[in-house]
Amino acid sequence: MSEAKDEDERKRRLLLKFFSQSEDCLEKLDDKLVQLLQQNIDEKKKTHQVQLKQKEYFLLVAGKSRILNVLYVRNAIFNNKHRM
């Protein structure tokens, strides 16, 4: 589990570095081209960066019945959070 977590964190750091490099490249592009690209890029970039910074780890170790139980509990927790 520890190896998988370390590997995941390494990949997340690398992807965040690529995001930073892509932002540097965008700053060097022609303004008209950037305006066309920017509309889609900003929203997707924010979404992906938030996902990469999250510290959730999932480990699948069980059969179908256990998976269904986990999904049921997760859904119940999700629903309770949104009711508050």
C-alpha positions in Angstrom: 0.0 0.0 0.0 2.8 2.4 0.9 4.5 1.9 -2.5 1.3 2.6 -4.3 0.7 5.7 -2.3 4.3 6.9 -2.9 3.9 6.2 -6.6 0.6 8.1 -6.8 2.1 11.1 -5.0 5.1 11.1 -7.3 2.8 11.1 -10.4 0.7 13.9 -9.0 3.7 16.1 -8.4 4.9 15.4 -11.9 1.5 16.3 -13.4 1.3 19.5 -11.4 4.8 20.3 -12.7 3.5 19.8 -16.3 0.6 22.1 -15.6 3.0 24.8 -14.5 5.1 24.3 -17.6 2.0 24.5 -19.8 1.0 27.8 -18.2 4.5 29.2 -19.0 4.0 28.1 -22.6 0.6 29.7 -22.9 2.0 33.0 -21.7 4.4 33.0 -24.7 1.7 32.4 -27.3 0.0 35.1 -29.5 -2.9 36.8 -27.7 -5.5 35.9 -30.3 -4.6 32.2 -30.1 -4.6 32.2 -26.3 -8.1 33.7 -26.2 -9.4 30.9 -28.4 -7.7 28.3 -26.3 -8.3 29.9 -22.9 -12.0 29.4 -22.8 -11.7 25.6 -22.5 -8.4 25.4 -20.8 -9.2 27.4 -17.7 -12.1 25.3 -16.6 -10.4 22.0 -17.3 -7.1 23.1 -15.8 -8.8 24.1 -12.5 -10.7 20.8 -12.3 -7.7 18.7 -12.9 -5.5 20.6 -10.5 -8.1 20.2 -7.7 -8.3 16.5 -8.4 -4.5 16.1 -8.4 -4.2 17.9 -5.1 -6.8 15.7 -3.3 -5.3 13.1 -1.0 -7.8 10.3 -1.5 -6.5 6.8 -2.1 -8.6 3.8 -3.0 -7.4 0.2 -2.7 -9.4 -2.6 -4.2 -8.9 -5.8 -2.3 -12.2 -7.6 -2.3 -14.8 -9.4 -4.2 -18.1 -8.1 -5.6 -20.1 -8.1 -2.3 -17.5 -6.1 -0.5 -17.2 -3.6 -3.4 -21.0 -3.1 -3.3 -20.9 -2.6 0.5 -18.2 0.1 0.1 -20.1 1.8 -2.7 -23.3 1.8 -0.6 -21.5 3.3 2.5 -19.7 5.9 0.4 -23.0 6.9 -1.2 -24.7 7.1 2.2 -21.9 9.3 3.5 -22.0 11.5 0.4 -25.8 11.9 0.7 -25.6 12.8 4.4 -23.0 15.5 3.7 -25.2 17.2 1.2 -28.3 17.1 3.5 -26.5 19.3 6.1 
